[in-house]
Amino acid sequence: MTKTLYSTPPSSVLGQAMLDAWLCGDRLRLTKNLRDVSSFPVPSALTTERERLETLKTIAHEMTRTPDLFASRSDDPRIGSWISLLDHLANSGVPVQLNRAEGGSDPERRAASGRSHLAREPRFAVNQTLEA
């Protein structure tokens, strides 16, 4: 019997991880997440996920070049744009459909439960306007 599973796209998981660390003020975790995004492979096929990952990598690259990621928006207007873009990438990914035989492996069970092997911490959605 075939079972349809859904997996959260990597761009959503990585974007949420960056956003979580940034909003929590966790510099070490944010630095690690920026490195993770920079080294994450981008699929060669032209897909929506490829475009999303390329956008995420560009954001991460620009963020690494910024002297103070925790500056106020009035000091660096790009910060508000980055938060909005990361929120969009984290919360707008279309789940990838996987067809697997029933009784799949652990990664398949995690995908079915909405937990990705990339997510190390609980995910939460940012549904509010953030003001500095």
C-alpha positions in Angstrom: 0.0 0.0 0.0 1.3 3.5 -0.9 1.0 6.3 1.6 1.3 10.0 0.6 3.6 11.9 2.9 4.4 15.6 3.0 7.8 17.2 3.8 8.4 20.8 4.7 10.7 22.4 2.1 14.3 23.1 3.2 13.9 26.8 2.5 11.1 27.0 5.0 13.0 25.1 7.7 16.2 27.1 7.2 14.4 30.4 7.0 12.5 29.6 10.2 15.7 28.6 12.0 17.4 31.9 11.0 14.3 33.9 12.0 14.0 32.1 15.4 17.6 32.7 16.3 17.5 36.4 15.2 14.3 37.2 17.0 15.6 35.5 20.2 18.8 37.5 20.0 20.9 34.4 19.9 24.1 35.5 18.1 25.8 32.1 18.2 22.8 30.2 16.8 22.2 32.9 14.1 25.9 32.7 13.0 25.6 28.9 12.8 22.3 29.2 10.8 23.9 31.7 8.4 26.7 29.2 7.8 24.3 26.4 7.3 22.3 28.3 4.7 25.4 29.4 2.9 26.6 25.8 2.5 23.2 24.3 1.8 23.1 22.7 -1.8 20.8 24.3 -4.3 19.0 21.9 -6.7 20.1 22.2 -10.3 16.6 22.0 -11.8 14.6 25.3 -12.1 12.0 25.0 -9.5 10.3 27.2 -7.0 12.4 25.7 -4.2 15.6 26.5 -6.0 14.4 30.2 -6.3 13.5 30.2 -2.6 16.9 28.7 -1.6 18.8 31.2 -3.8 16.8 34.1 -2.2 17.6 32.7 1.3 21.3 32.4 0.4 21.4 36.0 -0.8 19.7 37.2 2.4 22.2 35.1 4.5 25.2 36.5 2.5 24.0 40.1 3.0 23.4 39.5 6.7 26.9 38.1 7.2 28.3 41.4 5.8 26.3 43.5 8.2 28.2 44.8 11.2 25.3 44.7 13.6 22.3 42.5 12.9 20.7 43.6 16.1 20.7 47.3 15.3 17.4 49.1 15.2 15.5 49.5 12.0 16.1 53.2 12.0 19.8 52.5 12.0 19.6 49.9 9.3 16.4 49.8 7.2 17.4 46.5 5.6 16.6 44.7 8.9 12.9 45.1 8.5 13.0 43.9 5.0 15.0 40.8 6.0 12.6 39.9 8.8 9.7 40.2 6.4 11.4 38.1 3.7 12.5 35.4 6.2 9.0 35.3 7.7 7.6 34.8 4.2 10.1 32.1 3.3 9.5 30.3 6.6 5.8 30.3 6.4 4.9 30.1 2.7 6.6 26.9 1.6 4.4 24.4 -0.3 4.9 20.9 1.2 6.7 18.5 -1.0 4.6 15.4 -1.7 6.3 12.0 -1.2 4.8 8.7 -2.1 6.2 5.9 0.0 5.3 2.4 1.0 3.5 2.2 4.3 5.7 1.7 7.4 8.5 3.9 6.1 11.8 4.7 7.7 12.4 7.2 10.5 13.0 10.2 8.2 9.7 9.4 6.4 7.8 9.3 9.8 9.4 12.6 10.8 8.3 14.1 7.4 4.8 12.8 7.9 4.6 14.3 11.4 5.8 17.7 10.1 9.3 17.4 11.8 12.2 17.7 9.5 15.7 16.3 10.2 16.9 19.9 9.6 14.8 21.3 12.4 16.6 21.1 15.7 14.2 23.3 17.7 10.4 23.9 17.7 9.1 26.0 15.0 6.8 28.9 15.5 5.2 31.4 13.1 5.6 35.1 13.4 2.2 36.6 12.7 2.7 40.0 14.1 4.2 43.3 12.9 7.6 43.7 14.5 8.6 47.3 15.3 12.0 48.4 16.6 
